[in-house]
Amino acid sequence: MERGADDLVAWMFSRSDSAPHLLGDQPAEPELDPRAPLRRISPEGRFAEHLPATRVMIWRPPRREG
């Protein structure tokens, strides 16, 4: 799956351990710009995400005898 820098930043801010309200009222400093390292890694702003395999399990309740 391909993601953009905005997708990654939105995911980061949606996590409970990095939500914006935890950063306080101070404005973000330039070194804390989450897009800066992403721009260094991929100037075009595209990233590949390898999704884990999904396992779907389906079962039926046991038949009642009688």
C-alpha positions as a Python dict, from the first residue, in 0.01 Angstrom:
ca = {
    (1, 'M'): (0, 0, 0),
    (2, 'E'): (131, 345, -82),
    (3, 'R'): (101, 628, 170),
    (4, 'G'): (177, 998, 158),
    (5, 'A'): (356, 1205, 421),
    (6, 'D'): (22, 1352, 536),
    (7, 'D'): (-112, 998, 589),
    (8, 'L'): (185, 911, 810),
    (9, 'V'): (162, 1232, 1012),
    (10, 'A'): (-213, 1182, 1062),
    (11, 'W'): (-149, 824, 1180),
    (12, 'M'): (122, 945, 1419),
    (13, 'F'): (-106, 1212, 1570),
    (14, 'S'): (-392, 964, 1603),
    (15, 'R'): (-190, 742, 1836),
    (16, 'S'): (-248, 784, 2207),
    (17, 'D'): (125, 822, 2280),
    (18, 'S'): (183, 1104, 2029),
    (19, 'A'): (-146, 1293, 2012),
    (20, 'P'): (-103, 1671, 1968),
    (21, 'H'): (-273, 1754, 2298),
    (22, 'L'): (16, 1580, 2478),
    (23, 'L'): (262, 1832, 2333),
    (24, 'G'): (113, 2120, 2531),
    (25, 'D'): (43, 2476, 2420),
    (26, 'Q'): (392, 2552, 2293),
    (27, 'P'): (430, 2585, 1917),
    (28, 'A'): (617, 2303, 1751),
    (29, 'E'): (986, 2372, 1702),
    (30, 'P'): (1135, 2317, 1356),
    (31, 'E'): (1327, 2009, 1470),
    (32, 'L'): (1000, 1859, 1590),
    (33, 'D'): (840, 1890, 1245),
    (34, 'P'): (733, 1531, 1174),
    (35, 'R'): (749, 1591, 798),
    (36, 'A'): (1119, 1693, 799),
    (37, 'P'): (1266, 1342, 831),
    (38, 'L'): (1004, 1213, 587),
    (39, 'R'): (1117, 1471, 328),
    (40, 'R'): (1479, 1359, 376),
    (41, 'I'): (1384, 994, 325),
    (42, 'S'): (1150, 1050, 33),
    (43, 'P'): (1155, 1396, -125),
    (44, 'E'): (857, 1302, -344),
    (45, 'G'): (658, 1221, -28),
    (46, 'R'): (555, 864, -110),
    (47, 'F'): (605, 568, 121),
    (48, 'A'): (530, 198, 87),
    (49, 'E'): (361, 15, 371),
    (50, 'H'): (375, -360, 388),
    (51, 'L'): (51, -472, 544),
    (52, 'P'): (53, -785, 758),
    (53, 'A'): (-140, -1088, 647),
    (54, 'T'): (-496, -1101, 768),
    (55, 'R'): (-635, -1423, 902),
    (56, 'V'): (-1009, -1469, 888),
    (57, 'M'): (-1159, -1744, 1100),
    (58, 'I'): (-1519, -1851, 1059),
    (59, 'W'): (-1692, -2108, 1272),
    (60, 'R'): (-2038, -2230, 1337),
    (61, 'P'): (-2191, -2309, 1671),
    (62, 'P'): (-2212, -2681, 1741),
    (63, 'R'): (-2527, -2852, 1620),
    (64, 'R'): (-2779, -2930, 1883),
    (65, 'E'): (-2880, -3287, 1892),
    (66, 'G'): (-3230, -3377, 1971),
}
